[in-house]
Amino acid sequence: MLDYVALLEGDARYAVIRHMARATEEDMVVDLREVVDADVISVVAGQPNLYEFIDHAALEIVMADIGEARLPKLRARANVALRRVTGDAR
């Protein structure tokens, strides 16, 4: 979950994350609630379906953990998810 929010920096909408995660609605709600309750990410004020990292250092740690080898695969998955949800591709 954190990988997807980190990768979608600024556009981590619930629908896009769900397409990337390929998870059930129930699993998505549970997973998002866990990381929000852990104060790693938060819901963007006034936009209940948009998520962001609370701490930039945590974002950097997650991005480093993704690694160069996995990053292209996740970016491709993000592009597919964005196209499906918004018609926008990065």
FENGI-V270383 format. One record per pair of residues at least 4 apart in sequence whose C-alpha atoms are under 8 Angstrom apart, sorted by sequence separation. I is the first residue (numbers start at 1). J is the second residue. If there is no record, write none. Layout:
# FENGI-V270383
i: [I | I]
j: [J | J]
This chain:
# FENGI-V270383
i: [1 | 2 | 3 | 4 | 5 | 8 | 12 | 13 | 14 | 15 | 16 | 17 | 18 | 19 | 23 | 24 | 25 | 26 | 27 | 28 | 29 | 30 | 31 | 32 | 33 | 34 | 35 | 36 | 43 | 44 | 54 | 55 | 56 | 57 | 58 | 59 | 60 | 61 | 62 | 63 | 66 | 67 | 68 | 70 | 71 | 72 | 73 | 74 | 75 | 76 | 77 | 78 | 79 | 80 | 81 | 82 | 83 | 12 | 18 | 23 | 35 | 36 | 43 | 44 | 53 | 66 | 82 | 83 | 6 | 18 | 35 | 36 | 43 | 44 | 53 | 82 | 83 | 5 | 18 | 36 | 43 | 44 | 82 | 4 | 43 | 44 | 82 | 42 | 43 | 79 | 80 | 18 | 41 | 42 | 79 | 41 | 42 | 79 | 5 | 41 | 42 | 4 | 40 | 41 | 40 | 41 | 39 | 40 | 1 | 4 | 4 | 40 | 1 | 1 | 1 | 2 | 15 | 14 | 13 | 14 | 13 | 14 | 12 | 13 | 11 | 12 | 11 | 12 | 10 | 9 | 5 | 6 | 5 | 6 | 5 | 6 | 6 | 7 | 6 | 20 | 20 | 3 | 2 | 3 | 20 | 16 | 19 | 3 | 17 | 16 | 16 | 7 | 7 | 16 | 4 | 8 | 15 | 7 | 4]
j: [5 | 6 | 7 | 8 | 9 | 12 | 16 | 17 | 18 | 19 | 20 | 21 | 22 | 23 | 27 | 28 | 29 | 30 | 31 | 32 | 33 | 34 | 35 | 36 | 37 | 38 | 39 | 40 | 47 | 48 | 58 | 59 | 60 | 61 | 62 | 63 | 64 | 65 | 66 | 67 | 70 | 71 | 72 | 74 | 75 | 76 | 77 | 78 | 79 | 80 | 81 | 82 | 83 | 84 | 85 | 86 | 87 | 17 | 23 | 28 | 40 | 41 | 48 | 49 | 58 | 71 | 87 | 88 | 12 | 24 | 41 | 42 | 49 | 50 | 59 | 88 | 89 | 12 | 25 | 43 | 50 | 51 | 89 | 12 | 51 | 52 | 90 | 51 | 52 | 88 | 89 | 28 | 51 | 52 | 89 | 52 | 53 | 90 | 17 | 53 | 54 | 17 | 53 | 54 | 54 | 55 | 54 | 55 | 17 | 20 | 21 | 58 | 21 | 31 | 32 | 35 | 49 | 49 | 49 | 50 | 50 | 51 | 50 | 51 | 50 | 51 | 51 | 52 | 52 | 52 | 51 | 52 | 52 | 53 | 53 | 59 | 62 | 63 | 63 | 77 | 78 | 62 | 62 | 63 | 81 | 78 | 81 | 66 | 81 | 81 | 82 | 74 | 75 | 85 | 74 | 78 | 85 | 78 | 78]
